[in-house]
Structures are given as C-alpha cells and as structure tokens.
Amino acid sequence: MTMHRSYVDTPRGQVHLRRAGEGPRAVLLLHQTAASGVMFEAFAQRFLAAEGAEEFTLLAPDTPGFGMSFTPPEDYDLDVWAGDMIAVLDALGLDEVDVLGHHTGGAVAICLAAAHPDRVRSLTMVGALGMSTEERLAWHEAVRGMEVRPGGGHLVDAWQQVGTIDGPDTTCAPSVELQHREVIDKLRAGARWHEAYLAVFRTDLVARLAATSLPTLLLCGRHDVLAPYVDGTVSARPGIQYRELAAGGYVLDQDPDQVVRPFHTFLQVVALQEAS
C-alpha cells in the first residue's frame, strides 16, 4: 500500500500531503521534527490492514518548513502551524478529524485541539510533552541549530543527531536505512529545523492541554527521550488515557503495531461514545 501524494493550496502556501484510505472518518497525522509525512507510511499500511479500517482516511501533511511543504518566512510557531492544518482541512472540505501527533506533531495537535475544539474529535499524542516551565527552559537553552560548514561537518552532525533521538539510550537505535532517510529530511529542512524545537519549548503545552476536554490518549515508549514527562502530561487534566510502549522515538517505523493497536481501539471507543 502506497500513500497517494499531492499538494494542498492554503493561504500561506502549498502543503505537501500523503493520503491513504477512502473511509468517511478522517485522521490527521502530524510528524516529528525534522521529519515529514513519510514517517507514517509503515503505520498507514498496518492501520489500514486492521479490521474496520475501511471507515478511515489517513492524512499526513508535511508541516510547513519541513518535507516538501512551503517554508514560511516568519518564525515557526505552534499556533500558526495549527492554523495551517485548519486551512488544509478547509481545502479538503473536512469539518472534523481525529488527530495523532508524534513529538512536535503532538505539540501542534494539542494547540489545534485547544484552539479549534469544534474541528477535532479526539487527540492522540505519541510522546509526552507535559513539561514544567523549568524543564521547558532547560530544553530551550539546549537547542542548537545547524551551521552549514566547509568540509561538510554539519552532515556528520545531522547523522549523529538522528541516530540518538532517544538520548544516550541506544536500545531502539534506528537502522542505517531509517537513519539515512531521517538525515535527508533534516537536511531538506535546512538551517531552520531547530526553530520547531524552540517553538515547542516556549509554549506552555500543559496549559493548552488542560484547556481541552476531548477524548485524549497518550502513547509513550519507555525508551523515548520524552518518557520522563508522562506524569506531567497525564496530570494536565482528568481523563487522559495512557499506555506505555516497549519502544523509543522511532516506534512508528520500527514497530508500528505498538501504536496501531491501541490507537485503533481508542478510535472505536470514541466512535461508540459518539453514537450513544
């Protein structure tokens, strides 16, 4: 199964989109930094093979500034990206979607759900983002951008960065092929890729999450660099479901079934609740 690729015209520019499935219920998939919608291809194949998958259409846009979408001249901002996703939904004629976001994509998903509750049926985060102000500040200060250097040293830096997204824990290190793909996406994003991290860490996502009331699921691998923030995420408000995964940050490529199974079950429960 190959995801169909196209462009969607929005007021700010063209957004590159991967799409699979023909069902009436749309699911918006938002990627991590500095990846693209390609990270959902293995997930889409497994999700659409599950029983009942004919009810769904999967949509995986490249966040502006990444993949093959337009690059905005303004500073990267989670709320602006959320607005871009609304523009994509409007262009596609979709009133409402379920949203799954991975890492930075989860941050955009939270902002989308908080600002546009009438457009989001349910929220699923892969990776915990419930950081305190002090934790966000520490991460913000640690962010380093890519400086293009003679001799190509920045290429080695990119290779090392995508190979260690789980920090010093190498239990779930990527294959050479996956690492190569992620490096290509990082280099395509250019010297501004780190601005996405800055946008995440300057935003109080706990407050944004607390402002939502929709069905919410948190999935986080025990080897994920964001695992320490599970408690802060779940305690943002009552009703957030949590499931620990035996995985790291590349779970959607390395073992997509770990996400497919609980996510599919979650969507079925949401649908039943809506029907009751």
Secondary structure, DSSP 4 states (H G I P E B T S, - for coil): ---EEEEEEETTEEEEEEEE---SEEEEEEPPTT--GGGGHHHHHHHTTSTTGGGEEEEEEPPTTSTTS---SSPP-HHHHHHHHHHHHHHHT-S-EEEEEETHHHHHHHHHHHH-TTTEEEEEEES-----HHHHHHHHHH-------TTSHHHHHHHHHHHTTTTT--TTPPPHHHHHHHHHHHHHHGGGTTHHHHHHHTS-HHHHHHT--S-EEEEEETTSTTGGGHHHHHTTSTTEEEEEES--TTHHHH-THHHHHHHHHHHHHHHHHHH-
